[in-house]
Amino acid sequence: MAAVVLLASCGKSDRATVRGTFSGVNEVPIYLSQVGISTLNRVDTVVTDNKGQFKFKVDLPGNQPAFYNLRCQDQTISLLLSPGEEVEVRSLGNLANNYLVEGSPGSQEIKELNELLFSNRPTLDSLASLYLTLSPSDSLAQQVLTEYNQRFIEQKRGMITFIVSHVNSLSAIYALYQRMPSGDWFFSDPNDVTYFRMVADSLSGRYPQSPNVISLQRDVERMNSNINLQEMLNNAVVSAINFPDLDLPDVNGKRVKLSSLQDQVILIDFWLSTAAESPLNNADLMELYRQYHDRGFEVYQVALDQEKLPWVTAVQQQRLPWISVCDLKGVNSPALRIYNITQLPANVLINREGEIVARNISIEELENRLKGLF
């Protein structure tokens, strides 16, 4: 019997209960939707009784905390539910701005953040609307814009304080993905990636299976890639070469710049060490490398692996003699986007003058090109 009770309790451990009373809202539907970083999925609907009462039993995905919206008559209350919580929601009049929530610390944090947002939003809305009615040359327009920016900075400082104070809670994710009245993100400045990284690092160990944390980690990877991509483009301009520069680590962790190979014929070869065709492709390329390397031909081979061991093992076992590099970011590597690579294997051929003269050529075409170049 003890075993049966244990199994029964485990089966319910990923469930939260939400009870509520919306005074004056009798016999109307209440919609419950699960909210992701970029998704909204309705999961249940109930109808309030003649006292405005309702109840939901919520199965939380993966036994992880999750965001939900309670929606009634075009008004929404946001919740952050955790497994096992018994949540009580009460509201009178304006649901979104006049409600109480008990039994859910995460939902209380969301309420705290929303109060911060709503306290300043009407002013931002009115300033934005007023600015649109003015001519940019109007002196009042500049005053309105200055006040709007000041209000925005104050609002953002408050949100940053909230994020730092709640960095161990998923409510910090909720704060990161808020929008301004214009529809733009509050945290859209390139420097804001610091806050995304901080929250992702804090939550990845606590909630590794949370879909929201996983989505946040993907966004951080994308932001990092964009930053690296911009740095590569800047480096390409600074080095005054005709091709975008790359600066990636080799098997020993030493960074090797593509631009260090200037005045040589360069083949940038993109590959995946675990692909079945890779050993044969490398064997064919090795024949040409041995034939033309002493005459000024170099291969800068970029692996798109996400794990170091398979890549290093392939390089060593196949005794690849050229420059082998990899940033272990897989399909998120900036090198793919900077050279517009959409499939593997792929290659780019650069002549001695630094000009890209061919893309995605076969080994036979490469041999003919090398004969012409040398």
C-alpha positions in Angstrom: 0.0 0.0 0.0 2.9 2.4 0.8 4.2 1.8 -2.7 0.9 2.5 -4.3 0.5 5.8 -2.3 4.1 6.8 -3.4 3.3 6.2 -7.0 0.1 8.1 -6.8 1.8 11.1 -5.2 4.6 11.0 -7.8 2.0 11.1 -10.5 0.6 14.3 -9.1 3.9 16.0 -8.3 4.0 17.8 -11.6 0.5 19.3 -11.1 -0.5 22.7 -9.7 -4.0 23.7 -8.6 -5.4 27.2 -9.4 -8.5 28.3 -7.6 -10.0 31.8 -8.1 -12.9 34.1 -7.4 -13.6 37.0 -9.8 -16.3 39.0 -8.1 -19.1 40.1 -10.4 -17.9 37.8 -13.2 -20.5 35.0 -13.0 -21.0 32.1 -15.5 -18.4 33.3 -18.0 -15.5 31.4 -19.5 -12.0 31.6 -18.1 -9.2 30.5 -20.4 -5.9 29.1 -19.2 -2.9 29.3 -21.6 0.7 28.2 -21.3 3.1 30.9 -22.3 6.5 30.3 -23.7 9.2 32.8 -24.8 7.6 32.9 -28.3 4.5 30.7 -27.9 1.0 30.8 -26.4 -1.0 27.6 -26.2 -4.5 27.3 -24.6 -4.6 24.3 -22.3 -8.0 24.5 -20.6 -11.3 26.4 -20.3 -13.7 26.5 -17.4 -16.8 28.6 -16.6 -17.2 30.5 -13.4 -20.1 29.6 -11.1 -22.7 32.0 -9.9 -20.3 33.3 -7.3 -17.5 34.0 -9.9 -15.5 31.0 -8.6 -13.4 28.6 -10.8 -10.7 25.9 -10.5 -8.0 24.5 -12.8 -5.7 21.5 -12.3 -2.6 22.2 -14.3 -0.2 19.5 -15.4 3.2 21.3 -15.6 5.4 20.1 -18.5 8.4 18.1 -17.4 7.7 18.8 -13.7 9.2 22.3 -14.3 7.9 25.7 -13.3 6.0 27.3 -16.2 4.2 30.5 -17.2 0.5 30.7 -17.7 -2.1 33.3 -18.5 -5.6 33.5 -17.0 -7.8 35.3 -19.4 -11.3 36.6 -18.8 -13.3 39.1 -20.8 -10.2 40.4 -22.6 -8.2 40.9 -19.4 -5.2 38.8 -18.4 -3.5 37.7 -15.2 0.0 36.2 -15.6 1.1 33.4 -13.4 4.4 31.5 -12.8 3.3 28.1 -11.4 5.5 25.5 -9.8 4.8 21.8 -9.1 2.6 21.1 -6.1 1.4 24.7 -5.7 -2.1 25.4 -4.4 -2.7 28.8 -5.8 -5.5 31.2 -4.9 -6.4 34.2 -7.2 -8.9 36.8 -6.3 -9.9 39.9 -8.2 -12.5 42.7 -8.1 -13.1 45.0 -11.0 -10.1 45.4 -13.3 -8.6 41.8 -13.2 -5.2 42.6 -14.5 -4.5 45.6 -12.2 -6.5 44.7 -9.1 -5.9 41.1 -8.1 -4.3 39.1 -5.2 -2.4 35.9 -5.6 -1.4 33.5 -2.8 0.4 30.2 -2.7 2.7 30.9 -5.6 5.9 32.9 -4.9 6.7 33.0 -8.7 3.2 34.4 -9.5 3.7 37.0 -6.8 7.0 38.0 -8.4 5.3 38.4 -11.8 2.6 40.6 -10.1 5.4 42.7 -8.6 7.0 43.2 -12.0 3.7 44.0 -13.7 3.0 46.7 -11.1 6.4 48.2 -11.9 5.6 48.1 -15.7 2.0 49.5 -15.4 3.0 52.3 -13.0 5.0 53.9 -15.8 3.4 52.6 -19.0 0.5 55.2 -19.2 3.1 58.0 -19.1 5.2 56.4 -21.8 2.1 55.7 -23.9 1.0 59.3 -23.7 4.4 60.7 -24.4 4.8 58.5 -27.4 1.4 59.4 -28.8 2.1 63.1 -28.3 5.4 62.9 -30.0 3.8 61.4 -33.1 1.6 64.4 -33.4 4.5 66.9 -33.5 6.9 67.9 -36.2 10.5 66.7 -35.6 11.6 70.4 -36.0 9.2 71.5 -33.2 11.0 72.4 -30.0 8.3 70.7 -28.0 9.0 67.4 -29.8 12.6 67.4 -28.5 11.3 68.1 -25.0 8.8 65.2 -25.3 11.5 62.9 -26.6 13.9 63.8 -23.8 11.3 63.1 -21.2 10.3 59.9 -22.8 14.0 58.7 -22.8 14.4 59.7 -19.1 11.2 57.7 -18.2 12.4 54.8 -20.3 15.8 54.8 -18.5 14.1 54.8 -15.1 11.8 52.0 -16.2 14.7 49.9 -17.4 16.7 50.5 -14.3 13.8 49.2 -12.2 13.6 46.1 -14.4 17.4 45.5 -14.1 17.1 45.7 -10.4 14.3 43.2 -10.5 16.3 40.8 -12.7 19.4 40.9 -10.4 17.2 40.4 -7.3 15.3 37.4 -8.9 18.1 35.9 -11.0 17.4 32.4 -9.5 13.7 32.6 -10.5 12.1 32.1 -13.9 10.4 35.5 -13.3 13.7 37.0 -14.4 13.0 35.5 -17.9 9.6 37.1 -17.9 11.3 40.5 -17.2 13.9 40.0 -20.0 11.2 39.6 -22.7 9.0 42.6 -22.0 8.2 45.2 -24.7 7.9 49.0 -24.7 4.7 50.7 -25.8 6.2 51.0 -29.3 6.4 47.2 -29.4 10.2 47.2 -29.2 12.0 45.1 -26.6 13.1 46.8 -23.4 16.3 44.7 -23.6 17.4 45.1 -27.2 20.7 46.9 -26.8 23.8 44.8 -27.7 25.1 45.3 -24.2 21.9 43.8 -22.8 23.3 40.4 -23.6 25.0 40.6 -20.2 21.6 40.2 -18.4 20.5 37.3 -20.7 23.8 35.5 -20.0 23.5 36.1 -16.2 20.0 34.7 -16.1 20.8 31.8 -18.4 23.9 30.8 -16.3 21.9 31.0 -13.1 18.9 29.0 -14.2 20.5 26.4 -16.4 21.8 24.5 -13.4 18.5 24.8 -11.4 16.0 24.1 -14.3 18.0 22.3 -17.0 14.9 20.7 -18.5 12.7 23.9 -18.5 11.6 24.8 -22.1 11.8 28.4 -21.1 15.4 28.1 -19.9 16.3 26.1 -23.0 14.8 28.8 -25.2 16.7 31.4 -23.3 20.0 29.5 -23.8 19.4 29.4 -27.5 18.8 33.1 -27.6 22.0 33.7 -25.7 23.9 31.5 -28.3 22.3 33.5 -31.1 23.3 36.8 -29.5 26.8 35.6 -28.9 27.0 34.5 -32.6 25.8 37.9 -33.7 28.4 39.6 -31.6 31.1 37.3 -32.9 29.9 37.9 -36.4 30.1 41.7 -36.0 33.6 41.4 -34.6 34.6 39.3 -37.6 33.2 41.8 -40.0 35.0 44.6 -38.1 38.3 42.7 -38.2 37.8 42.1 -42.0 37.6 45.9 -42.5 40.6 46.6 -40.3 42.8 44.0 -42.0 42.0 45.5 -45.4 41.5 42.1 -47.1 39.0 41.2 -49.8 37.5 38.3 -47.9 35.8 38.1 -44.5 38.3 37.2 -41.8 38.0 34.2 -39.4 39.7 33.7 -36.1 39.1 30.3 -34.7 40.9 27.9 -32.3 42.8 24.8 -33.6 43.0 21.4 -31.8 45.4 22.8 -29.3 43.2 25.9 -28.5 45.5 28.3 -30.4 43.6 30.8 -32.4 44.5 31.0 -36.1 43.4 33.9 -38.3 42.5 33.3 -41.9 44.1 36.6 -42.8 47.4 35.2 -41.6 47.5 33.2 -44.9 47.5 36.2 -47.2 49.5 35.9 -50.4 48.6 32.2 -50.6 45.9 30.3 -52.5 43.4 29.3 -49.7 40.7 26.7 -49.6 38.3 27.3 -46.7 36.7 23.8 -46.3 33.6 23.4 -44.1 33.0 19.9 -42.8 31.6 17.7 -40.0 34.0 15.2 -38.6 31.3 12.6 -37.9 29.8 12.7 -41.4 30.3 9.4 -43.2 31.8 10.9 -46.3 34.4 13.0 -44.5 37.3 10.5 -44.5 37.0 10.0 -48.2 36.7 13.7 -49.0 39.7 14.4 -46.8 41.8 11.7 -48.5 41.1 13.2 -52.0 41.9 16.7 -50.7 45.1 15.5 -49.1 46.5 14.4 -52.5 46.1 17.9 -53.9 47.4 19.4 -50.7 50.6 17.4 -50.9 51.0 18.3 -54.6 50.5 22.1 -54.3 51.2 23.0 -50.7 54.9 23.8 -51.2 53.9 26.1 -54.1 51.6 28.2 -51.9 48.4 26.3 -51.4 46.9 26.2 -47.9 43.7 24.6 -46.5 41.8 26.3 -43.6 39.4 23.6 -42.6 36.5 24.6 -40.4 34.7 21.9 -38.5 31.1 22.4 -37.5 31.2 20.0 -34.6 29.7 20.7 -31.1 32.0 18.3 -29.2 35.7 18.5 -29.3 36.6 14.8 -28.8 35.2 13.5 -32.2 36.7 16.4 -34.1 40.2 16.1 -32.5 40.1 12.3 -32.9 39.2 12.6 -36.6 42.0 15.1 -37.2 44.6 12.9 -35.5 43.4 9.6 -36.9 43.3 10.9 -40.5 46.6 12.8 -40.0 45.2 15.9 -41.5 48.2 18.1 -42.4 46.5 21.5 -42.9 45.0 24.1 -40.5 42.1 22.5 -38.6 39.9 24.9 -36.5 36.5 24.7 -34.7 34.6 26.9 -32.3 32.3 24.0 -31.2 29.2 26.0 -31.9 27.9 23.7 -34.6 25.2 25.3 -36.8 25.4 28.5 -34.6 29.0 29.2 -35.7 29.3 32.8 -37.1 31.6 31.3 -39.7 28.6 29.8 -41.5 26.7 33.0 -41.8 29.7 35.2 -42.7 30.4 32.9 -45.7 26.7 32.1 -46.3 27.1 28.4 -45.9 23.8 26.5 -46.0 24.9 22.9 -46.4 27.8 20.6 -45.8 30.4 19.9 -47.1 31.1 23.3 -48.6 34.2 25.2 -49.6 35.4 28.6 -50.7 38.5 29.1 -52.9 40.5 32.4 -52.5 43.4 33.4 -54.9 46.7 35.1 -54.0 45.1 38.5 -54.4 42.5 37.7 -51.7 39.6 37.4 -54.1 37.0 34.7 -53.8 37.2 32.9 -57.1 35.0 29.8 -56.5 32.5 28.2 -54.1 31.4 24.6 -53.5 33.6 23.1 -56.2 34.3 19.4 -56.6 37.7 17.9 -56.1 38.1 17.6 -59.9 37.2 21.3 -60.3 39.6 22.3 -57.5 42.4 20.4 -59.3 41.7 22.3 -62.5 41.6 25.6 -60.7 44.9 24.9 -58.9 46.6 24.0 -62.2 45.5 27.4 -63.5 46.5 29.4 -60.5 49.9 27.8 -60.3 
